[in-house]
């Protein structure tokens, strides 16, 4: 393990590269990254990178975002097949047809798109949000406009609850957060009655309603930081988040909320990034995210939504 860490450090210096890693990456990748964070934090950090190359250890839409915000930098993704079930649930052509149908029927609306989406979908949007800034953006949409929220119906439902704005919801969901077992959560709560449950807003309502706190990954970190005494937390999000929680706040005990099939709710797309293909992408300078025609329009939406 130490050998490959040293090899990556040497290659990073040679290639003048900065490594960004999402909280859902394996702990060993988070450990060697220059910056870790959620989608919002990493998008903002990407604009501050001074090196010529960004290696994005996350999924495809995240690397696209980094490229859009840094058009003159080389952006590498260790595995191009690291996709996202949410992004796949909302193809741009299907969204475009649905938007046109709403317009033909006289509906005045703005499209608010979760960042877990393709660049082509972002280009069709008025706003792009993360779980960290979604509530604030929703409150900026004029009251005389409806909101078409894509692609995550669970996050959309949560935002309806906290903002009071009724929305047109796309029928998409995250394959990881969708499969948390409410029965197993309740059993955990019975076994650990003193524990507090923290859940990501991508979770279904039956998980959120049994949670003590709902928020994105950065918000979870802030919430946990507020507890000085040792506390048990039941964590309903991608399992690698426990590494980040444990490393920052080791005084607490963290318990993953099980999924329907196992207690290891890990995103298979995030898991495609390994130390070996991180090393290889630095060796080969590929896979690289190349500028696409839709990136310019998507970039304008991203800058207005995430950087202002």
C-alpha positions in Angstrom: 0.0 0.0 0.0 2.8 2.4 0.9 4.5 1.8 -2.4 1.5 2.8 -4.5 0.9 5.9 -2.3 4.5 6.9 -2.9 4.1 6.2 -6.7 1.0 8.4 -6.9 2.7 11.2 -5.0 5.6 11.1 -7.5 3.3 11.1 -10.5 1.2 13.9 -9.0 4.3 16.1 -8.8 5.5 15.1 -12.2 2.1 15.8 -13.8 1.5 19.0 -11.8 -1.8 17.6 -10.6 -4.3 18.1 -7.8 -6.4 15.2 -6.6 -10.0 15.9 -5.6 -12.0 13.1 -3.9 -15.6 12.8 -2.9 -16.6 11.7 0.5 -18.0 8.5 -1.1 -14.6 7.3 -2.2 -12.8 4.6 -0.3 -10.9 5.9 2.7 -7.5 5.2 1.2 -8.3 7.6 -1.7 -9.7 10.3 0.6 -6.5 9.9 2.6 -4.2 10.9 -0.2 -6.4 13.5 -1.9 -5.5 17.2 -1.7 -9.2 18.1 -1.2 -12.2 16.0 -0.1 -15.7 17.2 0.0 -19.3 17.0 -1.2 -20.3 18.1 -4.7 -20.7 21.7 -3.8 -17.4 22.0 -1.9 -15.5 20.2 -4.6 -17.0 22.3 -7.4 -15.9 25.4 -5.5 -12.5 24.0 -4.7 -12.0 23.1 -8.4 -12.1 26.8 -9.3 -9.2 27.4 -6.9 -6.9 24.7 -8.2 -3.6 26.2 -9.5 -2.1 23.1 -11.1 -2.5 22.3 -14.8 -4.2 19.0 -14.1 -7.2 18.0 -11.9 -7.7 14.3 -11.1 -11.3 13.9 -10.0 -11.9 10.8 -7.8 -15.7 10.7 -8.0 -18.2 10.0 -10.8 -18.5 11.2 -14.3 -20.8 14.2 -13.7 -18.4 15.5 -11.1 -15.5 15.4 -13.4 -17.6 17.1 -16.1 -18.4 19.9 -13.6 -14.7 20.4 -12.8 -14.0 20.7 -16.6 -16.8 23.1 -17.2 -15.5 25.4 -14.4 -11.9 25.0 -15.6 -12.1 24.9 -19.4 -8.3 25.4 -19.8 -7.2 22.7 -17.4 -6.8 19.0 -18.1 -9.4 17.0 -16.1 -8.8 13.3 -15.6 -11.3 10.7 -14.2 -9.7 7.3 -13.1 -12.6 5.3 -14.7 -14.9 6.7 -17.4 -17.5 4.1 -16.5 -17.9 5.6 -13.0 -21.5 6.8 -13.7 -24.5 7.7 -11.6 -27.9 6.1 -11.4 -29.5 9.5 -10.9 -27.9 11.1 -14.0 -28.9 8.0 -16.0 -32.5 8.4 -14.9 -32.9 11.7 -16.7 -31.7 11.7 -20.3 -31.5 15.2 -21.9 -33.7 14.3 -24.8 -36.4 13.0 -22.6 -36.2 16.1 -20.3 -36.3 18.4 -23.3 -39.5 16.8 -24.6 -41.1 17.0 -21.1 -40.2 20.7 -20.8 -41.7 21.4 -24.3 -44.9 19.6 -23.3 -45.2 21.8 -20.2 -44.7 24.9 -22.3 -47.2 23.9 -24.9 -49.7 23.5 -22.0 -49.1 27.0 -20.8 -47.1 26.1 -17.7 -44.6 28.8 -16.5 -41.8 27.0 -14.7 -38.1 27.0 -14.0 -36.1 23.8 -14.1 -34.0 23.2 -10.9 -31.6 20.3 -11.5 -29.7 18.3 -8.9 -26.0 18.3 -9.7 -26.2 14.5 -10.2 -27.0 15.0 -13.8 -25.3 15.2 -17.2 -23.9 18.4 -18.7 -26.6 18.2 -21.4 -29.3 18.2 -18.7 -27.6 21.1 -16.9 -27.6 23.0 -20.1 -31.5 22.7 -20.2 -31.8 24.0 -16.6 -32.3 27.4 -15.0 -30.5 26.3 -11.8 -28.2 23.5 -10.6 -28.2 22.6 -7.0 -26.4 20.3 -4.5 -27.9 19.0 -1.3 -25.9 21.7 0.4 -27.4 24.7 -1.4 -30.7 23.4 -2.7 -33.0 25.0 -0.1 -31.4 28.4 -0.7 -31.8 28.1 -4.5 -35.4 27.0 -4.3 -36.2 30.1 -2.3 -34.8 32.2 -5.2 -37.3 30.9 -7.8 -40.0 33.4 -8.3 -43.3 32.5 -6.7 -45.2 33.0 -10.0 -43.2 30.1 -11.5 -43.7 26.4 -11.0 -40.6 24.4 -10.2 -39.7 21.3 -12.3 -37.2 19.5 -10.0 -35.0 16.8 -11.6 -33.9 14.1 -11.3 -34.2 13.0 -7.6 -37.8 12.7 -6.4 -36.7 12.0 -2.8 -34.6 15.2 -2.6 -37.5 17.0 -4.3 -40.0 15.8 -1.7 -37.7 16.8 1.1 -37.3 20.3 -0.4 -41.1 20.6 -0.7 -41.3 19.8 3.0 -38.7 22.4 4.1 -39.6 25.2 1.7 -43.4 24.7 1.3 -43.0 25.0 -2.5 -45.0 22.4 -4.5 -42.9 21.0 -7.3 -43.2 18.9 -10.5 -40.9 15.9 -9.6 -39.0 13.8 -12.0 -39.2 10.1 -11.1 -35.5 9.4 -10.4 -33.6 8.1 -7.4 -30.2 7.2 -6.2 -29.6 3.4 -6.2 -27.7 3.6 -2.9 -30.1 5.8 -0.9 -33.1 4.1 -2.4 -32.4 0.7 -0.8 -32.0 1.6 2.9 -34.2 -0.7 5.0 -36.6 1.1 7.3 -37.2 -2.2 9.2 -33.5 -2.6 9.8 -33.2 1.1 10.8 -36.0 0.6 13.4 -34.3 -2.5 14.7 -31.0 -0.6 15.1 -32.9 2.2 16.9 -34.3 -0.4 19.3 -30.8 -1.9 20.0 -29.3 1.5 20.4 -32.0 3.7 21.8 -29.6 6.4 22.7 -28.3 6.8 19.1 -29.1 9.7 16.8 -30.0 9.0 13.2 -28.6 11.2 10.5 -29.8 10.8 6.9 -29.1 12.2 3.5 -32.1 13.9 1.8 -31.7 11.5 -1.1 -33.2 8.9 1.2 -36.9 8.0 0.9 -39.4 9.6 3.2 -39.8 6.5 5.3 -36.1 6.8 6.3 -36.1 10.6 6.7 -39.2 10.6 9.0 -37.3 8.3 11.4 -34.2 10.5 11.4 -33.1 13.1 14.0 -31.2 15.1 11.3 -31.5 15.3 7.5 -28.8 17.0 5.5 -26.0 16.6 2.9 -22.6 15.2 3.8 -21.1 18.6 4.7 -24.1 19.3 6.9 -23.7 16.0 8.5 -20.2 16.8 9.5 -21.2 20.1 11.0 -24.0 18.5 12.9 -21.8 15.8 14.4 -19.1 18.4 15.3 -21.6 20.0 17.6 -21.6 16.9 20.0 -18.8 17.1 22.5 -19.6 14.0 24.4 -19.3 10.5 22.9 -22.4 9.9 20.8 -23.7 7.0 18.8 -24.8 7.9 15.3 -26.8 5.8 12.8 -25.7 6.9 9.4 -28.0 6.6 6.4 -25.8 7.6 3.4 -23.1 5.9 1.3 -21.0 3.8 3.7 -17.6 5.5 2.9 -18.9 8.6 4.6 -18.2 6.8 7.8 -14.5 7.0 7.1 -14.7 10.8 6.9 -16.8 11.1 10.1 -14.5 8.7 12.0 -11.4 10.6 10.8 -12.7 14.0 11.8 -14.6 13.1 15.0 -13.2 9.8 16.4 -14.8 10.4 19.8 -18.1 9.2 18.4 -19.3 5.8 17.3 -20.8 5.4 13.8 -23.2 2.6 12.7 -24.2 2.2 9.0 -27.9 1.9 8.4 -28.3 -1.4 6.5 -29.7 -1.7 3.0 -32.3 -4.2 2.0 -29.6 -6.7 1.0 -26.6 -5.9 3.2 -25.1 -3.4 5.6 -22.6 -2.2 3.0 -24.4 0.5 1.1 -21.6 1.5 -1.2 -22.0 3.1 -4.6 -20.7 0.7 -7.2 -19.9 3.6 -9.5 -17.8 5.4 -6.9 -16.0 2.1 -6.2 -14.7 1.9 -9.8 -12.0 4.4 -8.8 -9.2 2.5 -7.2 -5.6 3.4 -6.3 -4.4 1.4 -9.3 -6.5 3.2 -11.9 -5.8 6.6 -10.1 -2.1 5.8 -10.7 -2.7 4.6 -14.2 -4.6 7.8 -15.2 -1.7 9.9 -14.0 0.8 7.6 -16.0 -1.3 7.7 -19.2 -2.9 11.2 -19.0 -6.3 9.5 -19.6 -9.2 9.0 -19.4 -9.6 12.8 -19.9 -12.8 14.8 -19.9 -12.9 16.8 -23.1 -14.9 20.0 -23.8 -18.3 19.4 -25.3 -20.6 21.9 -27.1 -23.2 21.8 -24.3 -20.6 22.7 -21.6 -20.7 26.4 -22.3 -24.4 26.8 -21.5 -24.1 24.4 -18.6 -21.1 26.3 -17.3 -23.2 29.5 -17.1 -25.9 27.8 -15.1 -23.3 26.3 -12.7 -21.5 29.6 -12.1 -24.8 31.4 -11.3 -26.0 28.5 -9.1 -22.9 27.4 -7.2 -20.4 30.2 -7.3 -22.5 33.3 -6.6 
